[in-house]
Amino acid sequence: MSNALRGGPDFLLSVDSPVNIPSAFWSTLSPMTPRPRLLLTAALLALVPAAQAADLRLYPTLGEVTSQPLKVEGGAVTVPFPKADWAWVVPGSVRLLGVPVTRTRVTPGVNVLRAHEGEAVRVLRGGLNLKGTLADAEALLVQLDSGEYLTVRPDELAFSTRPPSSRDVADVKVTFETGGAGSANLLYQTRALSWKPRYELDASGDAATLRALAEIRNAGDQSFSGSTDLYAGDVRLVPENVPMPTLRWWENSPRPPAARAMPLSPRTALSRLSAR
């Protein structure tokens, strides 16, 4: 199914599908077992102009994004991520498929507070109004006029000029150095996307109508348009013989480790819900 998945509030995706349930199925249920309610429901969204064209595989705890083909020229390609969306990306999951990658570099977005280092600020905490100087933007460290140092939260700072906005933060840039040119797809996993099912089964004799309600969540700001597959079951992320990176793995880091979703077991594979 092709539709647009907007960033922001959750929405419901519904598709009705009649199925025949063999009578042998009901014999496997104990009289005290509540019959599964399997109604499959869905609502298509209008296309969003700023949506990123990508195919999605959604799991209960995360989503896997595969971009439309990217053109790789000059032995490298750079992909920007808004900093707010980068915070949701599973570390080590960003990969480029289709061309050999020799190195991956991640350049973090610029902290706009750096431009205010050395400036006079006020710290608003617990009803107090403390004057000081922003000593370290990264550590949110303020030197008070009394000479003491205090670590603060961003919402505790008051500036004499216009304070920085989260929209002023530069994108995180992921650069792939490749062994040649060609067409490639960007793949990554994000915890901003997820879904959970609700089921209802209307049974009459040996026949039944199977429906399902998929509650899809996009906690990030990025919108997507393209095909979407929904998968049930647990997903385990396994590094491929490479230690997981530290919180600052973009510094002097080789190619980040790839993470992959473990295949679903036969039992959970039977509960796969595909909306395409």
FIMARVO-389235 format. One record per residue (C-alpha): residue in three letters; x, y, z. Coordinates in pm, whole numbers, plus 50000, padded with zeros to 5 digits. Layout:
! FIMARVO-389235
+--------+-------+-------+-------+
! residu !     X !     Y !     Z !
+--------+-------+-------+-------+
!    ala !     X !     Y !     Z !
...
+--------+-------+-------+-------+
//
This chain:
! FIMARVO-389235
+--------+-------+-------+-------+
! residu !     X !     Y !     Z !
+--------+-------+-------+-------+
!    met ! 50000 ! 50000 ! 50000 !
!    ser ! 50134 ! 50340 ! 49906 !
!    asn ! 50049 ! 50630 ! 50132 !
!    ala ! 50211 ! 50904 ! 50336 !
!    leu ! 50310 ! 50862 ! 50700 !
!    arg ! 50324 ! 51203 ! 50861 !
!    gly ! 50535 ! 51298 ! 51158 !
!    gly ! 50341 ! 51387 ! 51469 !
!    pro ! 50026 ! 51226 ! 51611 !
!    asp ! 49950 ! 50857 ! 51580 !
!    phe ! 49699 ! 50746 ! 51320 !
!    leu ! 49501 ! 50434 ! 51245 !
!    leu ! 49550 ! 50229 ! 50931 !
!    ser ! 49273 ! 49988 ! 50844 !
!    val ! 49213 ! 49727 ! 50577 !
!    asp ! 48925 ! 49481 ! 50582 !
!    ser ! 48995 ! 49131 ! 50452 !
!    pro ! 48751 ! 48835 ! 50447 !
!    val ! 48904 ! 48497 ! 50525 !
!    asn ! 48782 ! 48142 ! 50574 !
!    ile ! 48869 ! 47978 ! 50904 !
!    pro ! 48867 ! 47595 ! 50901 !
!    ser ! 48648 ! 47434 ! 51164 !
!    ala ! 48955 ! 47247 ! 51293 !
!    phe ! 49087 ! 47581 ! 51414 !
!    trp ! 48800 ! 47627 ! 51657 !
!    ser ! 48850 ! 47276 ! 51796 !
!    thr ! 49197 ! 47378 ! 51913 !
!    leu ! 49051 ! 47643 ! 52143 !
!    ser ! 48942 ! 47563 ! 52493 !
!    pro ! 48584 ! 47667 ! 52577 !
!    met ! 48731 ! 47917 ! 52823 !
!    thr ! 48963 ! 48071 ! 52562 !
!    pro ! 48832 ! 48405 ! 52439 !
!    arg ! 48804 ! 48402 ! 52063 !
!    pro ! 49056 ! 48635 ! 51907 !
!    arg ! 48912 ! 48957 ! 51778 !
!    leu ! 49099 ! 49009 ! 51456 !
!    leu ! 48942 ! 49308 ! 51278 !
!    leu ! 49208 ! 49466 ! 51042 !
!    thr ! 49132 ! 49840 ! 50995 !
!    ala ! 49305 ! 50120 ! 50787 !
!    ala ! 49280 ! 50486 ! 50675 !
!    leu ! 49485 ! 50625 ! 50388 !
!    leu ! 49647 ! 50964 ! 50432 !
!    ala ! 49671 ! 51242 ! 50178 !
!    leu ! 50014 ! 51283 ! 50024 !
!    val ! 50242 ! 51520 ! 50212 !
!    pro ! 50452 ! 51744 ! 49981 !
!    ala ! 50759 ! 51736 ! 50210 !
!    ala ! 50739 ! 51362 ! 50269 !
!    gln ! 51052 ! 51154 ! 50214 !
!    ala ! 51002 ! 50886 ! 49950 !
!    ala ! 51092 ! 50561 ! 50124 !
!    asp ! 50967 ! 50208 ! 50185 !
!    leu ! 50895 ! 50119 ! 50547 !
!    arg ! 50900 ! 49796 ! 50744 !
!    leu ! 50731 ! 49861 ! 51076 !
!    tyr ! 50773 ! 49645 ! 51387 !
!    pro ! 50617 ! 49688 ! 51731 !
!    thr ! 50929 ! 49863 ! 51867 !
!    leu ! 51096 ! 50024 ! 51565 !
!    gly ! 51082 ! 50089 ! 51194 !
!    glu ! 51322 ! 50015 ! 50909 !
!    val ! 51347 ! 50280 ! 50638 !
!    thr ! 51476 ! 50208 ! 50287 !
!    ser ! 51513 ! 50519 ! 50075 !
!    gln ! 51448 ! 50550 ! 49705 !
!    pro ! 51763 ! 50505 ! 49492 !
!    leu ! 52037 ! 50762 ! 49551 !
!    lys ! 52284 ! 50862 ! 49281 !
!    val ! 52643 ! 50808 ! 49396 !
!    glu ! 52904 ! 51011 ! 49209 !
!    gly ! 53263 ! 51109 ! 49276 !
!    gly ! 53322 ! 50823 ! 49516 !
!    ala ! 53105 ! 50964 ! 49796 !
!    val ! 52750 ! 51058 ! 49890 !
!    thr ! 52628 ! 51265 ! 50187 !
!    val ! 52286 ! 51221 ! 50345 !
!    pro ! 52151 ! 51483 ! 50591 !
!    phe ! 51941 ! 51392 ! 50895 !
!    pro ! 51752 ! 51657 ! 51096 !
!    lys ! 51903 ! 51645 ! 51444 !
!    ala ! 51564 ! 51575 ! 51604 !
!    asp ! 51516 ! 51269 ! 51383 !
!    trp ! 51877 ! 51154 ! 51422 !
!    ala ! 51815 ! 51116 ! 51795 !
!    trp ! 51571 ! 50832 ! 51714 !
!    val ! 51806 ! 50643 ! 51479 !
!    val ! 51933 ! 50309 ! 51611 !
!    pro ! 52313 ! 50344 ! 51651 !
!    gly ! 52506 ! 50150 ! 51390 !
!    ser ! 52203 ! 50082 ! 51170 !
!    val ! 52272 ! 50337 ! 50895 !
!    arg ! 52394 ! 50158 ! 50582 !
!    leu ! 52426 ! 50217 ! 50210 !
!    leu ! 52317 ! 49926 ! 49993 !
!    gly ! 52411 ! 49870 ! 49631 !
!    val ! 52768 ! 50002 ! 49622 !
!    pro ! 53080 ! 49904 ! 49819 !
!    val ! 53139 ! 50137 ! 50115 !
!    thr ! 53496 ! 50192 ! 50231 !
!    arg ! 53428 ! 50437 ! 50512 !
!    thr ! 53138 ! 50608 ! 50688 !
!    arg ! 53171 ! 50947 ! 50856 !
!    val ! 52908 ! 51115 ! 51072 !
!    thr ! 52928 ! 51490 ! 51126 !
!    pro ! 52711 ! 51604 ! 51417 !
!    gly ! 52493 ! 51912 ! 51394 !
!    val ! 52637 ! 52232 ! 51535 !
!    asn ! 52527 ! 52328 ! 51884 !
!    val ! 52398 ! 52682 ! 51833 !
!    leu ! 52464 ! 52762 ! 52200 !
!    arg ! 52835 ! 52774 ! 52115 !
!    ala ! 52777 ! 53118 ! 51963 !
!    his ! 52663 ! 53237 ! 52307 !
!    glu ! 52964 ! 53109 ! 52503 !
!    gly ! 53113 ! 53390 ! 52711 !
!    glu ! 52789 ! 53589 ! 52710 !
!    ala ! 52599 ! 53698 ! 53018 !
!    val ! 52300 ! 53479 ! 53100 !
!    arg ! 52058 ! 53434 ! 53384 !
!    val ! 51967 ! 53101 ! 53542 !
!    leu ! 51603 ! 53070 ! 53648 !
!    arg ! 51578 ! 52790 ! 53901 !
!    gly ! 51351 ! 52736 ! 54200 !
!    gly ! 51231 ! 53096 ! 54202 !
!    leu ! 51589 ! 53227 ! 54195 !
!    asn ! 51732 ! 53457 ! 53929 !
!    leu ! 52106 ! 53392 ! 53917 !
!    lys ! 52339 ! 53600 ! 53700 !
!    gly ! 52635 ! 53439 ! 53532 !
!    thr ! 52824 ! 53362 ! 53212 !
!    leu ! 52777 ! 53067 ! 52978 !
!    ala ! 53112 ! 52892 ! 53016 !
!    asp ! 53059 ! 52569 ! 52818 !
!    ala ! 52771 ! 52525 ! 52573 !
!    glu ! 52817 ! 52151 ! 52529 !
!    ala ! 52813 ! 52082 ! 52903 !
!    leu ! 52554 ! 52357 ! 52972 !
!    leu ! 52793 ! 52493 ! 53233 !
!    val ! 52737 ! 52842 ! 53372 !
!    gln ! 52985 ! 53036 ! 53585 !
!    leu ! 52783 ! 53239 ! 53832 !
!    asp ! 52885 ! 53594 ! 53923 !
!    ser ! 52974 ! 53450 ! 54264 !
!    gly ! 53247 ! 53247 ! 54091 !
!    glu ! 53077 ! 52911 ! 54133 !
!    tyr ! 52995 ! 52681 ! 53842 !
!    leu ! 52651 ! 52537 ! 53786 !
!    thr ! 52524 ! 52281 ! 53535 !
!    val ! 52183 ! 52383 ! 53403 !
!    arg ! 51905 ! 52266 ! 53176 !
!    pro ! 51835 ! 52451 ! 52848 !
!    asp ! 51496 ! 52571 ! 52975 !
!    glu ! 51664 ! 52732 ! 53279 !
!    leu ! 51868 ! 52974 ! 53069 !
!    ala ! 51757 ! 53330 ! 52997 !
!    phe ! 51943 ! 53535 ! 52735 !
!    ser ! 51964 ! 53909 ! 52679 !
!    thr ! 51928 ! 53845 ! 52303 !
!    arg ! 51704 ! 53610 ! 52105 !
!    pro ! 51763 ! 53256 ! 52236 !
!    pro ! 51856 ! 52983 ! 51988 !
!    ser ! 51581 ! 52766 ! 51844 !
!    ser ! 51596 ! 52393 ! 51781 !
!    arg ! 51530 ! 52479 ! 51416 !
!    asp ! 51867 ! 52656 ! 51408 !
!    val ! 52052 ! 52332 ! 51477 !
!    ala ! 52233 ! 52209 ! 51168 !
!    asp ! 52154 ! 51868 ! 51025 !
!    val ! 52361 ! 51565 ! 51114 !
!    lys ! 52542 ! 51459 ! 50796 !
!    val ! 52630 ! 51099 ! 50716 !
!    thr ! 52894 ! 51066 ! 50443 !
!    phe ! 52961 ! 50734 ! 50273 !
!    glu ! 53291 ! 50698 ! 50090 !
!    thr ! 53242 ! 50439 ! 49819 !
!    gly ! 53453 ! 50232 ! 49587 !
!    gly ! 53279 ! 50372 ! 49281 !
!    ala ! 52969 ! 50533 ! 49136 !
!    gly ! 52624 ! 50390 ! 49086 !
!    ser ! 52277 ! 50372 ! 49236 !
!    ala ! 52232 ! 50290 ! 49604 !
!    asn ! 51966 ! 50282 ! 49875 !
!    leu ! 52000 ! 50424 ! 50224 !
!    leu ! 51877 ! 50189 ! 50497 !
!    tyr ! 51843 ! 50267 ! 50866 !
!    gln ! 51633 ! 50176 ! 51167 !
!    thr ! 51452 ! 50429 ! 51381 !
!    arg ! 51263 ! 50405 ! 51707 !
!    ala ! 51042 ! 50696 ! 51599 !
!    leu ! 50832 ! 50452 ! 51395 !
!    ser ! 50633 ! 50166 ! 51542 !
!    trp ! 50293 ! 50005 ! 51534 !
!    lys ! 50068 ! 49783 ! 51739 !
!    pro ! 49778 ! 49568 ! 51621 !
!    arg ! 49421 ! 49537 ! 51735 !
!    tyr ! 49227 ! 49235 ! 51617 !
!    glu ! 48865 ! 49133 ! 51564 !
!    leu ! 48724 ! 48816 ! 51411 !
!    asp ! 48357 ! 48797 ! 51318 !
!    ala ! 48276 ! 48426 ! 51294 !
!    ser ! 47966 ! 48256 ! 51162 !
!    gly ! 47990 ! 47878 ! 51144 !
!    asp ! 48301 ! 47779 ! 50950 !
!    ala ! 48335 ! 48120 ! 50785 !
!    ala ! 48476 ! 48433 ! 50936 !
!    thr ! 48567 ! 48787 ! 50841 !
!    leu ! 48913 ! 48887 ! 50950 !
!    arg ! 48987 ! 49252 ! 51009 !
!    ala ! 49277 ! 49424 ! 51177 !
!    leu ! 49335 ! 49767 ! 51317 !
!    ala ! 49692 ! 49893 ! 51294 !
!    glu ! 49782 ! 50182 ! 51522 !
!    ile ! 50087 ! 50342 ! 51362 !
!    arg ! 50311 ! 50584 ! 51550 !
!    asn ! 50552 ! 50838 ! 51406 !
!    ala ! 50712 ! 51028 ! 51694 !
!    gly ! 50963 ! 51206 ! 51470 !
!    asp ! 50929 ! 51516 ! 51254 !
!    gln ! 51006 ! 51339 ! 50924 !
!    ser ! 50714 ! 51238 ! 50702 !
!    phe ! 50733 ! 50942 ! 50465 !
!    ser ! 50558 ! 50838 ! 50145 !
!    gly ! 50586 ! 50494 ! 49989 !
!    ser ! 50491 ! 50135 ! 50059 !
!    thr ! 50456 ! 50011 ! 50417 !
!    asp ! 50481 ! 49655 ! 50552 !
!    leu ! 50369 ! 49572 ! 50905 !
!    tyr ! 50535 ! 49287 ! 51096 !
!    ala ! 50440 ! 49126 ! 51425 !
!    gly ! 50678 ! 48960 ! 51669 !
!    asp ! 50984 ! 49064 ! 51866 !
!    val ! 51283 ! 49219 ! 51693 !
!    arg ! 51635 ! 49179 ! 51826 !
!    leu ! 51913 ! 49402 ! 51698 !
!    val ! 52237 ! 49210 ! 51663 !
!    pro ! 52571 ! 49376 ! 51581 !
!    glu ! 52763 ! 49187 ! 51315 !
!    asn ! 53087 ! 49101 ! 51499 !
!    val ! 53153 ! 49467 ! 51576 !
!    pro ! 53127 ! 49626 ! 51923 !
!    met ! 52850 ! 49879 ! 51962 !
!    pro ! 52974 ! 50239 ! 51930 !
!    thr ! 53001 ! 50487 ! 52214 !
!    leu ! 52779 ! 50792 ! 52239 !
!    arg ! 53041 ! 50988 ! 52044 !
!    trp ! 53106 ! 50724 ! 51779 !
!    trp ! 53122 ! 50986 ! 51503 !
!    glu ! 53467 ! 51094 ! 51622 !
!    asn ! 53751 ! 50912 ! 51444 !
!    ser ! 53519 ! 50620 ! 51383 !
!    pro ! 53553 ! 50356 ! 51114 !
!    arg ! 53248 ! 50224 ! 50937 !
!    pro ! 52970 ! 50188 ! 51199 !
!    pro ! 52853 ! 49837 ! 51277 !
!    ala ! 52546 ! 49718 ! 51092 !
!    ala ! 52247 ! 49607 ! 51291 !
!    arg ! 51987 ! 49372 ! 51153 !
!    ala ! 51647 ! 49255 ! 51256 !
!    met ! 51631 ! 48887 ! 51340 !
!    pro ! 51395 ! 48687 ! 51116 !
!    leu ! 51054 ! 48620 ! 51261 !
!    ser ! 50984 ! 48273 ! 51390 !
!    pro ! 50730 ! 48062 ! 51195 !
!    arg ! 50466 ! 48135 ! 51456 !
!    thr ! 50509 ! 48510 ! 51441 !
!    ala ! 50552 ! 48495 ! 51064 !
!    leu ! 50197 ! 48365 ! 51043 !
!    ser ! 50083 ! 48682 ! 51215 !
!    arg ! 50261 ! 48907 ! 50967 !
!    leu ! 50028 ! 49178 ! 50842 !
!    ser ! 50136 ! 49322 ! 50509 !
!    ala ! 49984 ! 49647 ! 50384 !
!    arg ! 50114 ! 49733 ! 50042 !
+--------+-------+-------+-------+
//
